[in-house]
C-alpha cells in the first residue's frame, strides 16, 4: 500500500458514517466512468435496496437454535478458548498491518 493511499484511508476513517458512504459512492461513480467495460457487468454497479436483496436472497427465521451450532465443535474446547484464539489472531493481524 502506498503512503498516499494509507493517508487517504486514515482520512476516510475520520469521516462520519454518512460521509464514508458518500465517499464510497463518489469513488464508485468515478470508477464506473473511467472503466465502464473493465470486466465488470453493469449489474455490479447497480445500487440494490434492502428489499431487492431480500427478494433475491430470501431469509427464513431460525426456529430452532440448535441449527446455529457447529456440528464439529470439539467437546473439550470452551467458548473462552475460541475467544482467546480470536484475540490472538486479531493481534497478529494488527501487527502485520503496522
HELIX and SHEET records of a PDB file:
HELIX    1   1 UNK A    3  UNK A   13  1                                  11    
HELIX    2   2 UNK A   17  UNK A   34  1                                  18    
HELIX    3   3 UNK A   42  UNK A   45  1                                   4    
HELIX    4   4 UNK A   50  UNK A   56  1                                   7    
HELIX    5   5 UNK A   65  UNK A   68  5                                   4    
HELIX    6   6 UNK A   79  UNK A   97  1                                  19    
END                                                                             
